[in-house]
């Protein structure tokens, strides 16, 4: 199965200057876990996922050592970390290194990338232009459809 059979031709994007708090609010409203990040001209610049936002609130040493996070946590720490990033642009925490795929890539490529990099979305790019997205939802539908055949 190729991506052209399952991709979403109407990707949800946000502008790189969008504040993190506004991007998160939009995620909640749209019931999505990530967006493709574009500049004011619509050029793909990165990917923002829920993991990126959550990761920006957790100190690196806590990410690497859950026991340290439990031992060193204090009341109000999470809220303070959230407040500290809320007014920063998404460009400050978005993933700049990401895989993009073409319409003729096979579904296995994206599925493997999702597993390896814990992704929610992969941009579909043709001739340098963003034309769509593949999400976990599309992979889920492809899996189910392939099991029916």
N, C-alpha and C positions, 0 to 999 in steps of 0.2 A: 504494500500500500504506500502511495506517495503522499507527500504533504499537500499537494494540490487537491487531493480528495477530501481533506479534513480541515484545512486551515480556516481561520476566521479572517475574512477580507476587510473587516471593520475594527481594527485594533483600537483599544482605549489607550489614549496617550495623555501625558501631562507635560507641561512646560517645565524645563529644568529650573526655572526661578520660583516655581511653586513652593510655598512654605510646607515643611514637613507636616505640621498640624493640619493644613488644608488637604494635603494628599491623603493623610490617614482618614480624615473625615469623609473624603470622597470614596476611599476604599470601603468604608462601612456602608455608605449610601449605595454604592454600586454592587456591593457584595462580591468584591474582587480581592485577590491577595497580591496583586502587583499591576504595574503599569509600565509601558514603554515610555521612556523619557525623551522628549524631543526639544530642539531649540525653537526660537520664534519662527523659523522658516520651515519647521516640520522635519528637520534633519535628525535622524536617530542619534542620540548621545549616550544613552545608558538604559538600565533597567532598575526599577525600584520595586522591591518586594517587601512584604510584611517582615520577613527575616532581617532585611537591611535596617528597617526602622527599629525593630526590637533590639537588634545587635548594637545599634548606636546608643542604646540606653544602658547596656550591660558592660561594665569595665572588662577590658581584655583578659586580665588575670582571672576574672570570674568565669569567663567563657571557656577558659582552658582548665579550670578546676572548680567543679561544682561544690566540692567540700569547702573551698575557700569562700565561695559565694554564700554558703549557709552560715559559716562562722563569722564572716565580717559584715554581713548585712545588718543594717540598723533601720529603725522605723523612719519612714519618709524618704529613704534613699531612692526608691524607684520613682516616686513622684518628682523628686528633685532632678533626676536624670531626664525624665520626660520633659520637664519645663526647660531644661538646658538646651534641648535640641529643637523644640517646637517652632521657633521662629527662624530656623536655618533653612536655606533652600535645599530642595531634594538633591541638587547637584553635589552637595557636600557629603552625601552618604550613598548615592546610587552606585550601582555596579557599572564600572566603565569597561571592564573586561567581560565579554559575554560572547556566546556563540550565536551567530545568525545562520539561517538556513535558506535554501532556495526552494521553489515549488517542487522541483524534481528530486529533492532529498527523500529518502525513505523514512518511514515512521520510526524504525528502529534507531536511527541516528538521534532523533529527538528524545525518545524514551531513554536511551543510554545517557544522554546529557542531563535529563531530569534527575536520573538516579545518581549520577556522579556529582552534580553540582547543587542538588536540592533546589531545583528551579520550579517556578510556577508558570513562567512564560518564556517563549523563545521567539524573537522577531523573524519574520519571513521577509527577505530582502532580495530584490531582483535589480540588477544593473545599478546598485548603490542606492536604490530607493526602497523605503519601507512600504510594503504592500499588504502586510497582514501579520498575524500572530498565531502561534500554536500554544495552547494552554493545556493544563492537566485535564481540563474538561474535554477537549478534543481528543486527547489520548485515551481518556476513559471511554468515549463514544466509539473510537476506533477499535479498542479492545473488545467491547461488547458486540459491535457489528461483525468483527472477524470471528467471534465465537459462534455467531448464529449461522454463518455460511457453511 
